[in-house]
Protein backbone atom coordinates (compact mmCIF):
# COMPACT_ATOMS: atom_id res chain seq x y z
CA UNK A 1 0.00 0.00 0.00
CA UNK A 2 1.34 3.34 -1.03
CA UNK A 3 2.14 5.88 1.67
CA UNK A 4 -0.23 8.40 0.07
CA UNK A 5 -3.12 5.94 0.36
CA UNK A 6 -2.28 5.11 4.01
CA UNK A 7 -2.15 8.81 4.83
CA UNK A 8 -5.53 9.32 3.17
CA UNK A 9 -7.12 6.51 5.19
CA UNK A 10 -5.75 7.91 8.50
CA UNK A 11 -7.01 11.37 7.55
CA UNK A 12 -10.47 9.98 6.85
CA UNK A 13 -10.49 8.06 10.14
CA UNK A 14 -9.55 11.21 12.04
CA UNK A 15 -12.18 13.20 10.23
CA UNK A 16 -14.83 10.58 11.02
CA UNK A 17 -13.78 10.53 14.71
CA UNK A 18 -13.94 14.33 14.99
CA UNK A 19 -17.30 14.34 13.27
CA UNK A 20 -18.69 11.79 15.70
CA UNK A 21 -17.03 13.35 18.78
CA UNK A 22 -20.01 15.55 19.82
CA UNK A 23 -22.38 12.62 19.55
CA UNK A 24 -20.01 10.32 21.46
CA UNK A 25 -19.47 12.97 24.14
CA UNK A 26 -23.22 13.40 24.60
CA UNK A 27 -23.73 9.65 24.86
CA UNK A 28 -20.92 9.24 27.41
CA UNK A 29 -21.32 12.52 29.29
CA UNK A 30 -21.94 10.86 32.66
CA UNK A 31 -18.91 8.62 32.33
CA UNK A 32 -16.72 11.52 31.24
CA UNK A 33 -17.95 13.64 34.16
CA UNK A 34 -17.37 10.83 36.64
CA UNK A 35 -13.84 10.14 35.38
CA UNK A 36 -13.02 13.86 35.40
CA UNK A 37 -14.21 14.23 38.99
CA UNK A 38 -12.15 11.21 40.06
CA UNK A 39 -9.03 12.53 38.34
CA UNK A 40 -9.44 16.01 39.82
CA UNK A 41 -10.12 14.59 43.28
CA UNK A 42 -7.03 12.38 43.07
CA UNK A 43 -4.91 15.34 41.99
CA UNK A 44 -6.25 17.50 44.84
CA UNK A 45 -5.74 14.71 47.38
CA UNK A 46 -2.20 14.17 46.17
CA UNK A 47 -1.46 17.87 46.41
CA UNK A 48 -2.90 18.10 49.92
CA UNK A 49 -0.99 14.99 51.02
CA UNK A 50 2.27 16.49 49.74
CA UNK A 51 1.53 19.87 51.31
CA UNK A 52 0.55 18.61 54.75
CA UNK A 53 3.38 16.09 54.67
CA UNK A 54 5.84 18.92 54.04
CA UNK A 55 4.25 21.05 56.76
CA UNK A 56 4.37 18.18 59.25
CA UNK A 57 8.00 17.46 58.40
CA UNK A 58 8.93 21.11 58.81
CA UNK A 59 7.06 21.30 62.11
CA UNK A 60 8.85 18.22 63.44
CA UNK A 61 12.21 19.67 62.45
CA UNK A 62 11.34 22.92 64.20
CA UNK A 63 10.25 21.07 67.36
CA UNK A 64 13.48 19.06 67.31
CA UNK A 65 15.59 22.21 66.95
CA UNK A 66 13.73 23.94 69.78
CA UNK A 67 14.25 20.91 72.02
CA UNK A 68 17.97 20.66 71.24
CA UNK A 69 18.59 24.31 72.07
CA UNK A 70 16.54 24.25 75.27
CA UNK A 71 19.31 23.05 77.60
CA UNK A 72 21.25 26.28 78.03
CA UNK A 73 18.14 28.42 78.77
CA UNK A 74 17.01 25.74 81.24
CA UNK A 75 20.37 25.86 83.04
CA UNK A 76 20.18 29.64 83.23
CA UNK A 77 16.64 29.46 84.62
CA UNK A 78 17.74 27.02 87.35
CA UNK A 79 20.45 29.47 88.42
CA UNK A 80 18.03 32.41 88.41
CA UNK A 81 15.47 30.45 90.41
CA UNK A 82 18.14 29.46 92.91
CA UNK A 83 18.95 33.11 93.60
CA UNK A 84 15.24 33.62 94.31
CA UNK A 85 15.17 30.79 96.81
CA UNK A 86 13.42 28.18 94.66
CA UNK A 87 14.57 24.98 93.05
CA UNK A 88 13.78 24.14 89.44
CA UNK A 89 16.66 21.74 88.82
CA UNK A 90 14.15 18.87 88.49
CA UNK A 91 13.16 20.40 85.14
CA UNK A 92 16.50 19.21 83.79
CA UNK A 93 15.39 15.61 84.31
CA UNK A 94 12.25 16.23 82.28
CA UNK A 95 14.43 17.86 79.65
CA UNK A 96 16.59 14.72 79.56
CA UNK A 97 13.43 12.71 78.87
CA UNK A 98 12.52 15.13 76.08
CA UNK A 99 15.94 14.64 74.48
CA UNK A 100 15.56 10.86 74.72
CA UNK A 101 12.13 11.05 73.07
CA UNK A 102 13.50 13.30 70.34
CA UNK A 103 16.22 10.74 69.59
CA UNK A 104 13.60 8.02 69.24
CA UNK A 105 11.23 10.05 67.07
CA UNK A 106 13.63 10.82 64.24
CA UNK A 107 14.84 8.58 61.43
CA UNK A 108 17.96 10.71 61.03
CA UNK A 109 20.86 9.09 62.88
CA UNK A 110 22.83 12.34 63.12
CA UNK A 111 19.90 14.15 64.72
CA UNK A 112 19.31 11.22 67.06
CA UNK A 113 22.98 11.26 68.11
CA UNK A 114 22.79 14.98 68.88
CA UNK A 115 19.66 14.47 71.02
CA UNK A 116 21.34 11.63 72.94
CA UNK A 117 24.40 13.80 73.63
CA UNK A 118 22.10 16.49 75.00
CA UNK A 119 20.30 13.89 77.12
CA UNK A 120 23.57 12.92 78.76
CA UNK A 121 24.46 16.57 79.34
CA UNK A 122 21.10 17.26 80.97
CA UNK A 123 21.47 14.26 83.30
CA UNK A 124 24.95 15.34 84.37
CA UNK A 125 23.94 18.98 84.75
CA UNK A 126 21.04 18.09 87.05
CA UNK A 127 23.45 16.40 89.44
CA UNK A 128 25.52 19.58 89.64
CA UNK A 129 22.57 21.91 90.14
CA UNK A 130 20.45 19.82 92.51
CA UNK A 131 20.32 21.75 95.83
CA UNK A 132 19.98 18.65 97.98
CA UNK A 133 22.13 15.79 99.16
CA UNK A 134 23.23 13.57 96.29
CA UNK A 135 23.70 9.98 97.38
CA UNK A 136 26.23 7.74 95.71
CA UNK A 137 23.37 5.56 94.47
CA UNK A 138 21.55 8.48 92.84
CA UNK A 139 24.71 9.76 91.19
CA UNK A 140 25.73 6.30 89.97
CA UNK A 141 22.31 5.54 88.47
CA UNK A 142 22.07 8.89 86.72
CA UNK A 143 25.61 8.72 85.38
CA UNK A 144 24.95 5.19 84.10
CA UNK A 145 21.99 6.53 82.16
CA UNK A 146 24.18 9.30 80.77
CA UNK A 147 26.82 6.74 79.75
CA UNK A 148 24.18 4.71 77.93
CA UNK A 149 23.03 7.80 76.03
CA UNK A 150 26.63 8.59 75.04
CA UNK A 151 27.26 5.04 73.81
CA UNK A 152 24.09 5.12 71.73
CA UNK A 153 25.15 8.49 70.32
CA UNK A 154 28.55 7.10 69.30
CA UNK A 155 26.84 4.26 67.41
CA UNK A 156 24.48 6.62 65.59
CA UNK A 157 27.09 9.32 64.90
CA UNK A 158 29.36 7.05 62.87
CA UNK A 159 30.92 9.14 60.11
CA UNK A 160 30.38 12.47 61.87
CA UNK A 161 33.62 13.49 63.67
CA UNK A 162 32.07 16.34 65.65
CA UNK A 163 29.21 14.28 67.09
CA UNK A 164 31.48 11.29 67.71
CA UNK A 165 33.99 13.41 69.62
CA UNK A 166 31.24 15.08 71.67
CA UNK A 167 29.71 11.72 72.61
CA UNK A 168 33.10 10.30 73.61
CA UNK A 169 33.87 13.42 75.63
CA UNK A 170 30.57 12.90 77.43
CA UNK A 171 31.68 9.37 78.31
CA UNK A 172 34.93 10.72 79.70
CA UNK A 173 33.09 13.27 81.83
CA UNK A 174 30.80 10.55 83.19
CA UNK A 175 33.82 8.50 84.23
CA UNK A 176 35.55 11.51 85.73
CA UNK A 177 32.47 12.47 87.72
CA UNK A 178 32.14 8.87 88.91
CA UNK A 179 35.67 9.02 90.28
CA UNK A 180 37.04 6.69 87.57
CA UNK A 181 39.83 9.10 86.70
CA UNK A 182 42.14 6.62 84.98
CA UNK A 183 39.33 5.45 82.68
CA UNK A 184 38.40 9.06 81.98
CA UNK A 185 42.05 9.79 81.13
CA UNK A 186 42.11 6.90 78.67
CA UNK A 187 38.99 8.19 76.92
CA UNK A 188 40.41 11.71 76.67
CA UNK A 189 43.67 10.33 75.30
CA UNK A 190 41.80 8.33 72.67
CA UNK A 191 39.90 11.44 71.57
CA UNK A 192 43.09 13.52 71.43
CA UNK A 193 44.97 10.83 69.49
CA UNK A 194 42.28 10.14 66.87
CA UNK A 195 43.28 12.11 63.81
CA UNK A 196 39.80 12.45 62.33
CA UNK A 197 38.60 14.11 65.56
CA UNK A 198 41.52 16.53 65.74
CA UNK A 199 39.65 19.56 64.37
CA UNK A 200 36.65 19.21 66.71
CA UNK A 201 35.89 21.35 69.74
CA UNK A 202 35.48 18.22 71.86
CA UNK A 203 39.03 17.12 71.03
CA UNK A 204 40.38 20.47 72.27
CA UNK A 205 38.35 20.09 75.47
CA UNK A 206 39.62 16.54 75.96
CA UNK A 207 43.20 17.82 75.76
CA UNK A 208 42.35 20.50 78.30
CA UNK A 209 40.84 17.92 80.66
CA UNK A 210 44.01 15.85 80.41
CA UNK A 211 46.03 18.84 81.59
CA UNK A 212 43.75 19.81 84.46
CA UNK A 213 41.91 16.74 85.75
CA UNK A 214 44.60 15.91 88.34
CA UNK A 215 43.47 18.97 90.29
CA UNK A 216 40.03 17.48 90.93
CA UNK A 217 40.68 13.99 92.25
CA UNK A 218 39.61 14.69 95.83
CA UNK A 219 36.13 14.39 97.29
CA UNK A 220 34.63 17.83 97.86
CA UNK A 221 32.05 18.93 100.45
CA UNK A 222 30.01 22.04 99.71
CA UNK A 223 27.59 23.93 101.92
CA UNK A 224 24.39 25.14 100.32
CA UNK A 225 25.60 28.73 100.66
CA UNK A 226 28.95 27.94 99.07
CA UNK A 227 27.26 26.22 96.16
CA UNK A 228 25.00 29.20 95.59
CA UNK A 229 27.93 31.62 95.78
CA UNK A 230 29.55 29.77 92.89
CA UNK A 231 26.44 30.24 90.80
CA UNK A 232 25.55 33.85 91.66
CA UNK A 233 27.41 36.94 92.90
CA UNK A 234 24.43 38.00 95.04
CA UNK A 235 24.90 37.78 98.85
CA UNK A 236 23.29 34.73 100.46
CA UNK A 237 22.12 33.93 104.02
CA UNK A 238 24.77 32.87 106.49
CA UNK A 239 26.10 29.35 106.01
CA UNK A 240 25.48 28.75 109.71
CA UNK A 241 21.76 28.37 109.10
CA UNK A 242 22.07 26.19 106.03
CA UNK A 243 22.81 22.44 106.03
CA UNK A 244 25.79 21.09 104.14
CA UNK A 245 25.57 19.20 100.89
CA UNK A 246 27.94 16.32 100.36
CA UNK A 247 28.62 15.40 96.78
CA UNK A 248 30.90 12.97 95.01
CA UNK A 249 31.10 15.29 92.00
CA UNK A 250 34.38 17.11 91.24
CA UNK A 251 34.46 20.88 91.75
CA UNK A 252 35.64 21.48 88.20
CA UNK A 253 32.33 20.45 86.73
CA UNK A 254 30.09 22.84 88.66
CA UNK A 255 30.21 25.16 85.69
CA UNK A 256 30.75 22.54 83.03
CA UNK A 257 27.20 21.15 82.93
C-alpha positions, 0 to 999 in steps of 0.5 A: 500500500502506497504511503499516500493511500495510508495517509488518506485513510488515516485522515479519513479516520480522524475526520470521522472521529472528529465528526462523531465526537459531539455525539459520542461525548453526549452519549458518554457525558456521565462517564466523562464527568465521573472520570473527570471528577475522580481525576481532579479529586485524586490530583487535589488529594495528592497535592494536599498529602504532599503539602501537609506532609511537608508542613508536618515534616517542617514542624517536626524539624522545628520542634526538634531544633527547639528541644535541642537548644533548650538546655542552656536556657534551662540551666540559666533558669535554674540558676536564676530560680536558685537566687530567688530561693526556689529549686527548678533543677528537676526540670532538667530531668524532664528535659533529659526525657525530652531529648531521649524522646526526640532521639527516638522520634527521628529517622535521622541518625545524626539528629538522634545522636545529637539528642542523645548527647544532650540527654547525657548533658542534661542528666549530668547537669542536674546532678551539679545543680540539685540543691539537695544531698546527692547519694552515691546511688543516685549519682551512679544511676544517673551517670549510668543513664548518661553513659548509655546515652553517650554510647548510643550516640557514638553508634548513631554518629558514625561518620560524623567526627564532631558528634562522635567526639562530643559523645566520647567526651561525654563518656569521659566526663561521666567516668571523671564524675564517677571518680574513675579518673584513669578510665576518663584519662584513657577516653580523653587520650583516645579522643586527642589521638584520633586524627579524624577528631583533631579539628573538633571542639570536643578534642580540644576540650579533651586535651584541656581535661588531660592537663587539668583533671589531676586537680580534681581527684579529691572528694569535695564537700560544699555547703548550700551557701557555698554552692550558691555563691559559685552560681551567683554573685548575690549575697546569700544567708549565712552558712550557719543556718544552712545544712551542708551538701555532700557530693561525690562530683568534682568541683571542676564540673560545677560550671561545666554542665 
